[in-house]
Structures are given as C-alpha cells and as structure tokens.
C-alpha cells in the first residue's frame, strides 16, 4: 500500500447504533502524506456526544490499541498487516464493548 506524497488520507469508523449516545463512538485514522511502513498513524476516538474517549482499547486491524484522552497510535506496517481483519470494537471500563464498521461519508 502507498499513500500520496501530497495528500493526507483519513479513514473513519463508526460504532453500531446504541440507545445511549455515550456508548457510541467514532474513530478517525490519519495517514500523513507519503506514509512509510514505520510511520506512526494517529487515531482520534470520540463518543457519540463528540467528547474524547478518556480511556479504552480499540480493536482495529488485528491490534489492541490503547486509547487515552481520545488518542491512540498504530504503525502503518501494523495497519497493513491487519487490514483484512474484520473485528472492530471499542472496549471501555464500565461499559459493554461496542462493535463498529468502516464508513464512507
């Protein structure tokens, strides 16, 4: 996989719908221009109210990514290695895990 040398690419994931907005989530994974295997990709995670998720674990691309203050990271190499892994979940203390999916907006 290659990213353009002159463009930032963002991939957005949303949780499945839940009755409580606080349980919903949105994760944005950002690929900077010209990302290479060792490039660290930033992930921001907010809840359904738009507030940063204070802490949790995002299961994405076959990896358990620690989220703190709405932020986490994943290497480009790890994303590519797990790109076919379908499991996508956000786990937060005191809440049931909530699955999600890639979205196109």
Helices and strands as residue ranges (DSSP letters): E 9-15, G 21-23, E 25-31, E 40-47, E 55-60, E 63-68, E 71-75, H 76-81, E 89-91, E 98-103
